[in-house]
Amino acid sequence: MISSNNLRFAYPSGKSFTFPDIHCDDSETLLILGQSGRGKTTFLHLLALLLKPESGRILVQNQDVMRLSASETVRMRARNMGIIYQKPHFVGALSVLDNILLANYLAGAQQDMQKAVQLATHLGFADHLSKKTTQLSQGEQQRVSIARALMNNPNVILADEPTSNLDDANCYRVIELLREQSAAIGASLVVVTHDQRLKDEFLNQVLL
């Protein structure tokens, strides 16, 4: 479960945003839809605890994360959140498999090779586990990002523009994969995007 209340954020440049309240229970999905410049990525980074709001409150699993110390915030994010960034972030020197297992390491958990292989098989890139991520197509890199986000069975999955650079067929495939995987582990799924193709794919929506 993730929710926010009265969130406001201001950049040093003076640009500020006030965001609508959200609530997404376990196993639910939420679409946050808005045009460029409306602060979508800023909102997601606040929810992901990568930015600290000027005011307001964020609850994750009914815990007020604004009261956590810096180290507690890092642990909360690593153990309870799976983040799929708009542009994949990988360690170039590592293989696809090791990039996935990195999620376990960052959460202080034992590396789960079996789960990594199962996710790769289910998401259709098991044949590429020994490759470097630079050898993969954009769609394959996106599926690796999804697998890594799921490695620790997060309570919350946050996806930033997961379909904006995809054609229609791959757009709907990625959304179906995200919904399917989040439902399998009972996670809240929050998708932040400007992609108007998704407005008919989610029952719960918030407009920025």
N, C-alpha and C positions, 0 to 999 in steps of 0.2 A: 504494500500500500504506500502511495505517496500523495501528499497534498501540500498546497501552498496557500498562504493567506496574506494579503496586503503587501505583496513583494514589490519593492522599488529598488532600482539600481541606477547609479550615475557614474559615467566615465569621467576621468580627469579633464577631458576636453569640454565637459559641460553637458554633453548629450545624456539625457536621462530617460528611463522607461518606467512606467507603472504597469504591472502585469495583472491580468485577471486571475482570480482564485481558481485552482483546479483541485480535483479529487479523483484518484484512480485506485480502485480496490484491487486486491489480489485477483488474478485471472481476468481482469478487465483490460480494455484497450481505450486509448484516448488519442484523438488527433488534434494537434495544435496547428492551425492553418493561418497563414498570413503572408503578405507580399514582402519583398525584399525591403530592408530598412526598418522593419517593425520590431526588431529585437528578438527574433525567434531563437537564434543561436545563443544570444545572451541569456534568454529564459532557460534554455536547456542546460547551459553551463551553470546557472544558479541551481537548478534542480539536481544537477550532477555534483554539486558541492565543489565545483572548480572555481566559482566566483562567490563572493560573500555579498549579500544584499545590503543596501543602505538601511533598509527597514523591512519588516515582515517576518514571516515564519514559514519553515518547511518541516513537515513531519514525514519520516520514513519509518514504516512499521510502528506508527504511533509514538515515535521518539522524536523530540524536538532537536533537530540536528544543529540548530543555531547555538546550542549550549555546549557543544562538543569542543574539546581542545583541538589543536591542529593535527596532532598525531591520531586522536580518536576519529577525526574527520577522514583522514586517509584510510584508516582501517574500515570505517563504515562504508566508504565508497568501494573499496576493493572487495569487501565481503558481501555487500548487499546490492551493488549496482553493476549492470552490464551496459557499457556505453558503446554505441556504434556511431563513430564520427562521420561527418560529411566526406572528409578525405581520410582514407585509411592511414593509420599510423603504425608502421612496422619497424622492427629492428632489422636493417638490411643484411647484417652479417649472419642472421639466424635463418634456419629453414622455416618453412610454413609450419611444420609441427611444433618447433621450438617457440615460434611466435604465439601459437595457441596456448602452449603450456606456460608461457610467461604470465598468463592471468593467474594461475595457481601460485606461482612464485610471489607475485606482488601482493597476494592476499595472505601470504604466510601459510598456505595450504600445501599438502603433499601433491606432487605432480601426478595427475590422473591420466596416464597414457591411454588407457582403455576408453575413457570418455572422449578424449580428443579424437581418437580414430573413429569412434561411433558417430560423433558429430560430423566429421569430415565425410564419412560414408553417406550419412543421411543428407548432407547438403551437397553432395556430388563432386567433391574434389579430393577424395581419398588417394587418387593416383598421383597427386601433386605434393604430398606431404614432405618429400625429401627435397623439393625445389626451393629456390629462393622466391620470396614474394614478388620480386621484380620480374620474374618469369611468368607470372600469371596475368590473365586478362583482368579488366576492370571488374567484370561481374564475378570472377573467381575471387578476387581480392575482397570484394564485398561479402561474399559468403564466408571467407576466412574471418573477417571482422565479426560476423554474426556468431560463428562458432566460438571465438575467443570471448565474446560477451556472455556466452552461456556457460562457460566452463565452471564457474563457481555456484551454479544454480541460483542466480541473483533473485532478490525479491522484486527488483525494479529493472526494466530494460528501457533505456533511453536511446532513441534513434534520431540523428540529425540529418535531414534531407536524404534518406536512404534510397530514394528513387529518382532524384532530380536529373541524373545523367543517364537514365536507362530508357530503352524503348518500351513500348506498351507491354509486350509479352514479358520482359524481364521485370518491369515495374510491378506487375501483379504477382509474379512469381515470388519476388523478394518479400512483398507484404504478406503473402500467404505463408511463407516460411517463418517470418517473424511472429505472426499470430499463432501458427502451429506450435512453434518452439516455446513461446511464452505460456501458452495454455498447458503444455506438457509439464512445465515446472511450476505452474500456478503463479507466475509473475505478473506484475502490472506492466503493461506496454504503453509507452508514451512516444508518439511519433511527431516530430516537429518538421514542418515542410511548407513550401509554397506551391507544391505540386497539386494542381486542381483535380487531377485524375483520382486522387484518393478521397475526395469529399464524399463519394458514394460508398466507400469501403468501410467506413467507421460510423457506428451508431452514435458514439459520444464524441462531440467536437467542441473546441474552443477557438474562437476567432480572435486574432490579434489585429 
